[in-house]
Amino acid sequence: MISKQVTMQSGCTVHSNESRVAINLPSPNKNDNLRGWTTLSSATYNGGLQSFTSSRCGVINIKVPPTYDGINPNPAELIDTAIKADTDVELDANATVGMMTAANLNTVRTSSRSSKGVVVDAIVTAGISNARAVGADADCFFLKRSDDTNEHCPEPGTINTVVIINTPLTESAMIEAYAIAIEAKCAACAELSVLCSKSGMIAQGTGTDCLVLACPSFKASHYDNPSSAKPLPKCNSIEYAGKHMLLGEFIGQAVKEATCEAILCNIRELHGSIYRYHLHRYLRWITNLILCGARPCVPPYPMMPVPSAPMEVLALGVILIITSYLSGLILLPRKATVLLGAAAWDRCLPSVPLAIHPVVLAGKLISLVTKQVIPNKVYQSPMLGLMAGTAFLLGTLLLFWLGGEIFLGCADKIVSLSSNVICNSAENICSSNSFKVDATAFLLWIVEVALVETTFSLQLLCTIALQMAKFLERYQIDEARCQLSWLCSRDPSELNREELAGATLESLSENLSDGTIAPWFWYVFLGPSGALGYRIANTLDSRIGYRGGQYEWFGKPSARFDDLINIIPARLTAILLCLAACITGKDSCSVKIGLATAWRDCTQCSSPNAGWPMAAMSGILGVKLEKRDEYCLGKGHRDPQPYDIQDGQKTAQGAGALALLTSIVAISLITKNIDQ
């Protein structure tokens, strides 16, 4: 294999080919006071603070396959074998710092700075496929746990940096110089706008970066009696290496220059040009944001409000909502654009304030009536309970149906009046009557979108599921148990890690049906009032429709009505989950087993509907979903793991996208038939 050789200003020799980059550090002369080299690094092989006295000191950066998982074979053994097999350079394995990369080693670039006998050399190789911003979601936990498999490891790519200084540094100066080198790498990433492959934010490097800092070390006699040691010409031990110092400037400039060139080489290799790279990254991020994953605003602690989305996500939401409205002018019926706009709102924008949220208002009304209005004797009598429960169900549905109609009617009047006032006060702007009509129509459309958005919540569901996955991946069991109460009413105090993961998947699939697919189904046929009515009925069932307890008979009408209106949506959800798994094409997801499991195990649950989506999710992921002493869906499958929540969340998002598309098509067909 042909090897290129470059001699740097510090005297080190760089040997590079497609399989490794090896750096020979110069041997100390017999007449000086240097005894070898001191290195500070985050390297896998001979990392940390090391001191070497061998005449064959060096640094090696070996190429590994893109599929290498960092575990097997052992990294130290892999590097040790590469060093001993390299007959061209002949480094001492005990005096060599070793790194690994899956990036193309043809990206190796060098840069030097020198003045008054002080030389700084930088040697960099770069791959940015797994670029990461600080604080971005992790891909694995310890990288040594059995479930941290290669399937869940990031894409290959590493920025490996070697900084060689020909002057001895104190330990504190080495740490300072090391920090400057890292900052220079971050500056290079910022200058080229390298984007995090997870969040779309500016990255500061990749998830596997390594940096080696090497400088000469004095002989022991020099430290024992510095005054008697032979002085080194212009090469005294340096104590400071910050940004105010010339050495800090040299390190920053050399590392930044070499890193920029190496990254540009990698970008041209992968994408042809930096402009195509940025286009690819933005399109990939936007596609992932819209179709695949939740917005990056998962709360760091349980039971905390969901943080506001970043500005670019909010801007994307506004663009999508406006696009939804404009699509109604040329293509879609108004009813379909309202649902499309509501889905965009749910994806990117915060929900309406809880103080006016219909579901919250319904919950407060239920608590008020059941605790302060209805006497206890009603709950104790089966006959009175059934009659009162039926009346309460019908009355609540009627109240909120009328409330929704009154709300939209009042909004129509208020918007029309406001438009008249604004247009009268700004005659130059609103000189045409068409502008007034268009503005009024758009504002009314926004009001209806806001109302429909309150009837479902796919984004919040997936966000909480992702938070559960985070807690479980980090073995934060107490936090996960606390957070589970946001998803279901099950007592989490005795649940282990696998049971918590299973409960999350069960809630994810069941709430996908109850909280998204069903409201959309009833919106298609009955409009906003149908979606709102369904949501109120579902809230009644969740508050008073459970078996046993005080509301055993009073809640039965609500429970049975909820079962009735979920018969079709629950089965549609199971089918959509299987179709979504087919589209995502993950090896771990089985569509055939999902359908078979849904058909076989759907009757195990006490609810006639909940078993369908939960059993489908069980079969799709190949996991067992079990509730102690009640049911076991997917019997014979393995126990669920935290990474299954990630796959389940993506499948749920895909099912939601299919449901949205199906709803829009159905609305268009129904509207077309009505018009004819």
N, C-alpha and C positions, 0 to 999 in steps of 0.2 A: 504494500500500500504506500503510495507516494506521500511523503511528509514534507511540509514546508517548514523552514527554519528562519527565525528572525531574532537578532540580538538587540536587546533593548539598551537604553542609555545607562541603566543601573548595572549592566553586565550580565543580567540573566538572559537565558536563551529560551525562546518559545518554539516548541516543536508541535505542529498541528497536522492532523489528517482527519478523515471522516469518523474515526473511532475514538479519538482522544486528543486533548490538548495538554501537553506536558511542558512544565517550566522548570529548567535547571537554575537553581540559585547559585550565584558565584561562590566559590570556596574562599575562605579567608586566607590572606597571605601570612606567611610565617613571621614577617617583620611588623605586623600591626597588632593591635590589641583586641581584635575581634576573635571570638571563639566559635561562632556559628550564627544561627538564625533563631529569632523568636517570632512565633506566629500567633495571631488571634483570629479565630474563625468560628463559623457555625457549621463547619464541614462535618460530614458523616464519618470520615476516617481521619483520626488524629486531630479532632476538632478541639475547640476551647483554647486555652492559653498553653502553648507548647514551646519548649526550647530544644533545639537540635544542634549537635556538634559534628555530625557526619559531614564528610566532604561531598556527599551526594544528596544534599537537601533539595527538596523541590515541591511542586504542587502539580497535581494531575486532575483533569476534568474528563471523565469518561462518558461515552455515549451509551445509553441504555435503550431498550425497545420502548415504543410508546405504550405498550401494554404492561410494562413493569409496574408492580403495585407498591414498591418500596419495602416489601417484606421478604419475598421469596424469589430468588435467593437472597441470603443475608447481604445487606449493602457493604459491610466491612469486608466480607469474604470476596465479594464481586470486585471491589476496588483492589484488594490485595492481590488477587489473581491477575488483574490487568497490569499492575505495577511490575510484578515479577515476570510477566510474559513480554513486557516491552523491552526488547533487546537494543533498540536504537538509542534510548535515553539512559537506561541503567540507573534508575533512581533507587535510593535506599528506602525500602518499604517502612522501616521504623522512623525515617526522617522525612516522610512525605505526607502532605495534607491532601486528602482525596475528596473529590466532589463528583456528582453525577448529574446528567441532564438527558432529557429525551429530545431536546432541540437539535437542530442541524448545527454541527460544529463548524460549518463553513461561515457561520456568522461571526467568528472570532475577529475582534477588532482591538487595536492597541492605541495607546496615547501616552505621551510623556511630557513632563514639565521639569525644568531644572534651572538652578541659579546658585552661584557661589558654592559649588560642590555638592549641593543637595539635589537628589534626583528622585522623582516620583514616576513610576511606571504603572499603567493600568491595562489589564488584559480582561476583556469581557466577551462572553458568549450570551446570546439572548434568544429566548423563545417566549412569546407572549400569549399563547393560546389559552392559558389558565390565569390570565391577569386578574389581580384582585385589588379591591380598595380595602383600606384598613377598616376592620369591623364588619366586612361582608360575611354572609352566612357561611359557616364551615361546611366542608364536604365529609369529614369523618371526625372521629373522636380521638383515639389514641394512635390510630394507624396500626395497631397491633391486635385489636379485638377481632374476634372471628367474623363478626358481621360487617366489618369494614372491608368489604370485598372489592375487587377491581372494578366491578360494575358501578360502584358509587364513588370511585376515585375521580379526580378532575382530569381534564385533558392535559396532554403533555405540554411542557413549556417551563423554562427556568431561566432566570437571569443570574448567571454565575460571574462573580467579579473577583479579580485578584489585584491587590494593590501592593506594590513593592517599593519600599523606601530604602535608600542606601545608607541611611543614617540611623544610629541607635536612638530609640525613644524610651522614655520611662513608661511604666505600665499605665499610668493615668493618661499620658499623652497618646499611647496606643488606643486606649478606649475612645479618646476624643477624636482621633483620626478615623477610627472605625465608624463613629457616628457621622462624621463629615462625609465619608464615602457612601453611607446609606442614604443620606440626604441628597447627595449628588445623583444617585440612581433614581430617587423619587422625582427630582427636578427634571431629569431626562424623560421620564414617563409623562410628567405633566406637560413638558414642552411639545411632545409629540401627540398629546391627548390620547394616550393609551387608556382604553376603557375597560372597566371591570366586567368580566363576562357574566357576572351574576346580577349586579345592580345597575350597570350602565353608567356608573359614576367614574370619575378619573381614578385610575389605579395608581398605586404606589410601587408596584412590582408584581410578582407572581406569588403563588402560594408555596413555592418550593425554592425560593431564592437562597443563594449561599454567597458569602463574602469571606475572603481570606486576606488578612493584612500581615505582611512580613517585613521585618526590619532586622538588621544585624544586632548581635548582642556582644557586650564586652567580655573579655576574659575575667575570671574571678579576681586576679591580682589587680586589675584596674579598679574594681569596686572596693577591694580591701584597702588599697592605698592609691587613690587617684593621683596624688601629687607626685608619686614616684613612677607612675606609669608613663610610658611614652605618649605624648599628646598626639592626637589624631589631627592632621591638618584639615581644618574646616569641617570636622566631623564629630563634634562633641555631642553628648547625649542631649536630645531635645526634650524639653519639659512641657511645652505647650503646642497644641495643634489645632486651635479653634479657628473660627472664621476671620478673626482679626490678624492671624498670623500668616506669614507667607506660605508656610507648609500647608495650612488649611486651604489656602487659595489653590495651590498646586494640586492637592488631592481632589478638590471639588471640580476643577477644570478638567483634569485628566480623566476622572471617572465619568463625568457627565458627557464628555466628548466621545469616549469609547462606547459608552452605553447607547447614546443616540445613534451612532453608526451601526452598532450591532442590531438594535431594534429595527432600524430602517432596512437593514439587510434581510431580517426575518420577515418584515412586512412585504417587501418586494418579492420574496420567495413564495409567500403564501397567497398574496392578493394582486401582485403586479405593480401596485402603486399605493401610496399612503391614502389617496383620495378614495380608491376602491375599498381600502381597509375600513375607513371610517363609515362609508356607505354600508358595507357589510355588517359592521358592528351595530349601527343604529337600527338597521332593518331587523336584525336578529333580536335586538333588545325589545323593539316595539312589538314584533310578532310574539315574543315570549310574554310580554306584558299583557297583550290583548287576549291571547289564546291559551297560554300554558300555565302561567304561574300567578300567584297573588302579588299585589303591590308590596314593595319592601318596607312595610311598616308594622311588623309584628311586635307587640308589647314585650319588653324585656322581663316583666314580672307578671304573675297571674293576677287576674281580676282587674287589671289596669285598663283604662280606655285605650282604644286603638289610636296610635299617634297619627297626626295628619300626614298625608302623602306628600312626597317631595313636589316642588314646584313644577318640574317637567311632567309628572304624572297628572297633576291638576290641569296643566295646560293641555295635555293630551285628552283628558276628559272633556274639557270645553270644546275642543276641536271635534271630537267624536259626537257630542250632542248636537252641535251645529250641523255636522254632516248628516246626522240622522234626520234632522228637520228638513234639510235641503233635499234629501232623497225622496221626501213626500211630494215635492213639487214636480218631479219628473218620472218617478218610478213606483213608489210604494203608496198604499192607502194610508191615510192619517193614523188609523188605529195601529198599524204595524210600526210606523215611525215612533209612536209614543212608547211602545214596548222596547224598540231598539234604543231610544234615548234613555229609558229607565235602566236598561242593562249597562249602557256606558256610564251612567251616573253611579250605579252600584259598583262598577269596576274601579273607577278612578276618583270619584268625589265623595266627600263625607255625607252621611245620611242626614235627613232633616233632624232638627233638635228633638231630644227625647220628650221635652215638655209638650210638644204638639204631635208626637208620633202616634198614629192610630192604635197600634198594638199596645203601646204603653198606656194610652187612655183607656183602652178596653180592659187591660189588667187592673187599673185603678177602679174602674166601674165594677168589675167582678168582685174585687175585694170589699168595696163599700157595700154592695147589695148583699153579698153572702154573709158578711160579718155584722152589719148594723141594721139591715132592713128585714131580712127574712128570719122569722123566729126559729128556734132550735127544733120545735115540734115538727116542723115541715121536714127536716132532715131525718127525723126518727121514724116517720111513717112512709112505707113504700109507695102507697097510693098518692099521698100529698107530695111526696118527693118527686115522683114522675110527672105529676100535673104541673107543679111549680117549676120543675126543671124544663119542661117543654115550653111553658109560657116565657120563662126567662130566656131560653134559647131564641125563640121567635122574636121576642121583644128586643133583645140585644141586636140581632141581625137587622131588624127593621130600623132600629135607632141609627145604626151606623150606615145602613144603606141610604136613609134619608139624609144623614149627616154628610155623606159623600156627595149626594146630589145637590144639597144646599151649598156645600163648599164650592163645588164647581160653578153653580149658578151665581153665587156671590162674587166669585173670582171673575166671572164674565162681566158682571156689572162694574166692578171696581176697575178692571183693566180698561174697559171701554171709556169709563169716566176719566180715568187718568190719561188715556190717550188724547181725549178731547181737550183736557186742560193743557197738556204739554204742547199739543199742536197749535192751540190758540195762542200760547205764549211764545212760540217759536215758529212764526208763520213762514220765515225764510227757509227753514229746514223742512217743515211739513207742508209745503205748498200744495203737494199733490195728495189727493184723497187716497190713492193707492198705497202710499207710504203708511198712512194711518191704519188702513185695513191690514196691511202686512204686519205691522208692529203689534197690533191687537191680536192677530191670529198667532203670532209667535209667542207672545206672553201667555196666552191661554194654553198653548201647547206645552210650555214649560211647567205651568201649574199642574196640568194633567200628568206630565212625566213625573213630577215630584210626588204626586199622590200614588201613582202606580209603583214607584220605587220603594215606597214604604211597605208594600205587600210581600216583598221577597228580600232575601239577603244571601246571595251565593258567595259574595266576596268575604263578608265577615265570617261565614262558616269555614271557608278554606283558610282564612288567616288564623283563626283559633286552632284549627287542625295542625297547621304548620308550627304554631307555638308549642302545641303538645309534642310534636316530633322533636323540637329543639330540646325541651325539658327532658324527654326520655333518652335522647342521644347523649345528654350530659349527665344522666343518672340523677337528675333533680326530681326524685320521686314525689317528695312532699309538694313541690310546686305543681307538678303534673296532676296530682290528686286534687289540688285546689282549683286548677284551671278546668278540670273535667266538668265541674258544675255548670260551666257556661254552655256545655254541649248536651248534657242529659241530667236526669234527676237521680241516677244511680249513686248509691253510697260508695265513695271511692276509698274509704279509710282502710279497707283490707285488700285492695287490689294490688297485685304485683305489676312489674314493668310490662310483661306481655299482656296481662289483662287490661291495663290502661291503654296500651296500643290498640287492642281489640275493641275496647269500648269507644275509642276515638273513631275507628273505622266504621263501627256500627252507627254511631251518631252522624258521621259524615254522610253515609249513604241514606239513612232514614230521613235526616233533615234536608238532604238534597231533594227528596220527594216532597216532604211536607212544606219546606220553606222556599222552594223555587219552581219545580216542575208543576206542582198542583196549582199555585197561583197563576202561572202562565196559561195552564190548560183552561182554567175558568175565565181568564181574561179573553182568550180567543173567542169564546162563545158568549160571554156576558159583559165584556168590557171592563172598565175600572171598577164598577160596582160588584161585578162577579169576583174579581180578584180580592177586593176589600172584604166582601162577605165571606169568602173562603178563609181569609186570614183571621177574621174575628171568630169564626166557628172553630178553627184550629186552636186559637188562644183559649177559648172556652174549654175545649177538650183537655188541653195541657194543664189548666188550672183546677178544673172540677171533674174531669172525666175519668179519673183513675179508679181502679177497683178498691173496695174496702174503705174504711175510714168514714168520716162524717158525711161526705158527699156521695156515698154509694148509690143511692137512688136518685138524688137530685141531679147528679152529673151524668146519669145514663143516657138521657136524650141527646146531650151534647156529644157524648162518646159515640153513640150509634150514628148520629148524623155525620160526624167526622169520618167514621168508617165508610159511610155511604159515598161521600164526595171524594174519597181518596181511592176508591176501587180502581178506576182507570189510571189516574196519575201514578200510583205505586207500581203498576205493571209496566207502564210506559218507562218509568225510571229504570227498572231492571233491564229493559231492552236497550235503552239509550246508554247505560253504563257498559253493556257488552259491546255495542257498536263503537263507543268511544275507545274502549280497550283495543278493539280491532284497528282503529285508525292510528292510535299511538304506536302500535306495533312493538311494544316491549316484549322481550322474550319471557319475562316473568309473569306476563298477563295472558290468561287463556280465555278466549271468548266462548269456546265450546263448553268448557267446564263451568264457566259462569252461568250460562243458560241452563245447563243440566242441574247445577246446584240450586239455582233459583226455583226450578220446577220441583225438585225433590224435597228441599228443606223449607219451603215457604210456609208450610203449615205448622212448623214447630213453635212459632211465636203465638202468643195469645191474641195478638192483633191480626186481623185478616189481611192486612196490607203491609205492615212493617217488614215481614219476613222476605218479601220479594226483593227490594233493593239491597237489604243486608246480605241475603244469601247470594245474590249476584256478585256483590263485592267480594264475598268470601271465595267464590269460585274463580273470579277473575284474577285475584292476587295469589290464589293457592294457599290461603291461610284459614285457620280455624277461628271462628268467632263464637265465643261461648259466654253465656251468663249463667252463673252457678245455679244449679237446681231448677233451671227453666228451659234452656235450649242449648244446642250445640250445632251451629251451622258449619258445613264443610268438615264434618267429622273425618278424621284420618289425615287431614292436612297439617302442616307445621304450625307452630305458634306464631302469631304476628310479631313483627319487630318494628322499631321506629322508622326505618327506611320504607316500610310498607305504607306508612302514612303519606310519605312523599308521593309514592306511586298512586295511592288512592286519591289524593288531592288532585293530581293531574288528570286522573280518569274522571273525577267529578267535574272538573273544569271543562273537560272535553264533552261530557254528557250535557252540561249546561249550554255549551256552544251549539251542540246538535239540537237541543230543545228550542233554543232561540231561533235557529234557522227554520226548524219545522213549524214553529208558531207563526213566523212571518209568512211562510208559504201558505199555511192554512188560512190566515187572515186574508191574504191576497185572493185566494180562491173563493172564499166565502163572500168577500166584498164584490168580486167579479160576478158571481152568480146572482147576488142580490140586485146588482145594477142592471143585469140583463132581464 
